[in-house]
Amino acid sequence: MIRIATERDIPAIAAFYDRIHDAEEAGRLATGWLRGVYPTEDTARLALTEGDLFVLEDGGEITAAARINRRQVDVYAQVDWRYPATDDQVMVLHTLTVDPLKSGRGYGRKFLSFYEDYAHAHGCPVLRIDTNERNAAARAMYARHGYIESGIVPTVFNGIPGVMLVCMEKRLDR
């Protein structure tokens, strides 16, 4: 079940952010994220405060989280999008994370499906996602689900310098 997050979900989300950082530091993941910089517990708290943090709960456990809203990051203005749209026509998925202890079970795919349904229900035919160029696994997953790479922009992203931000999009044809 995917639902809006509550305060009681924050410790679980922060714990799998830490596990993602552990895996990154051990060379088992390549997200391009930095412990203490992004994502942090404060990342989740801000999204919770703004009402756009969602969690995937399975068997009473939080297994994945993401932020879904209409806020496009500033560097998106540098991208030559294939599907031009007004701000109110675009839904953005931010910080999709799956607990590394639960990876490989389709939670990322389920979140993408929820995101697309959510965008459709809110009248947003254009979907946008970004990821670090280093995150080959995310890029491949998004491509398998019909997202196209529309640009790669050099930036300081969420406090992380030297990021090559891969900007991806998809148009809903519903």
N, C-alpha and C positions, 0 to 999 in steps of 0.2 A: 504494500500500500504506500502510495506517495501522498504526503500531506504537508501542510504548512508546518514549519518547525515551531517548537516551544522552548522555553528556557531550559526545561529538563533534558533537551536533546544536546545542548551545547557541550557538556563533558564528553559525550560519545564522539561528536564531530571533532573536537579538539584532539581526542585520542587518536583518531585515524589520520588527522593531519600529521601528528607526530610520527605515526607509523609510515606514512608516505615519506616524510623527511628522513627517517631511519633507512628506508629502502633506497632513497636517492643517494644518501651518503655512503651506503654500502655498494653502490653501483648496480643495484637490481632494478632501479627505475631511472628514467631520464625525463623528469618533468621540467627541469630548469628552475624549480622553486628553491627558496632558501629558508632554512629554519630561523625563526625569530623575525623574519621579514614578511614572508607570504607563503602560504596562508597561515594565519595564526588564530588563536581563539578569538581575538578581536575582530578578525575578518568575519567569522561566523556571527559574533554578537552584533556587528554593524548591520549585517543582512537581516538578522532577527529583528532588530530595532526598526528597520525600514519595512518590515513585513513581507520580504520577498525571498526568504530562506525556506527551502523545501527539503524534506528528508524522505528517503525510502526506508520503510520499516518492514522487516521480514522476521516473523516469529518473535516479535517483541524487541528485536535488535535493530538499531540504526545501522544500515549497511552502506548508504550513499547519501550525499548531500549536494545541493547546488543552489545557486541564486538565479532566479528568473525575473527579468524585468524589461523595461523598454529603454534602459540607459545604455547608450553606445559609448564606449571609451573614446577619449579624444582622438587617438590616432586613427580611428575608423575614418575620419575625414580625409585621410591621405590615401585611402583605398579606392580604386576604380571598380566599384561594385558592379557585378553583372546585372543585379536586380535593384535598380535605383528605387528608393521608397522614402516616403516622409517618415519622420520619427514615430508617428502614431501607427505606422504600418509594420514596424520592426519589433520583434521580440528577441531578446538576447539571453543566452545561457552563459553564466559565469561560474567559474570555480567548481566544475563538476568533479567530485571526488568520490571514489569508491574505496572503502576500507580494504587495504591490501590483504588482510586476512580473509576477505570474502571475494577476492577478484576471481574472474573466470566463470562467474555464475549468471552473467547476463544483466547485472544491475545497471551498468552503463547504458546498455541498449534500452532497458526499461525506462530509464530516466529520459533518454532522448525521445522515446515515444510519448511519454507524458508531456514533455516540453512542446512537442509538435501539437498535441491535442490542446494544450493550454493556450498556445499562440493562436490556434484556429478559433478557440472559444472566445478569445479576446480581440478578434478581428485583425490579427497580424499575419498577413500572408508571407512575410519575409522573415526568415530566421537567420541570425548571425551568431557565430561562435568564434572564439580565438583560442590559440594555444601557442606555446613556445615552440619554435622550430625544432628544438631538441626532442620534443615529445612525439616521437614517431608512432607510439602506440595510439595516442589520442588522434593524431592526424589520420591514421589508417582506419580507426573505428568510425570517425566522422565521415570519411570518404565512402566507407561501406554503406553508410546510411544516406547517401545522396548529397552530402555537403561538398561544395566545390571550393577550392582555394582561389580567392580573388586577389590576394596580395600578401606580401610579406614586408612588414614595416619595422625598421630598427627603432627601438625605444627603450626608455627606462619604464618598466612595467611593474606596477604595485611595489615600487621601491627597489626592484631588481634591475641593475644596470646591464646594458649590452644584450638585451633581449631582441631576438628577431621574431616578431609577433606574426604568426600565421593567421590571417583573417579568412574565415570560411563562411559560406552562406548557402541557403537553400530556399527555394520558393515552394510554398504549399500550393498544390493544385487540387483543392477540395471544393 
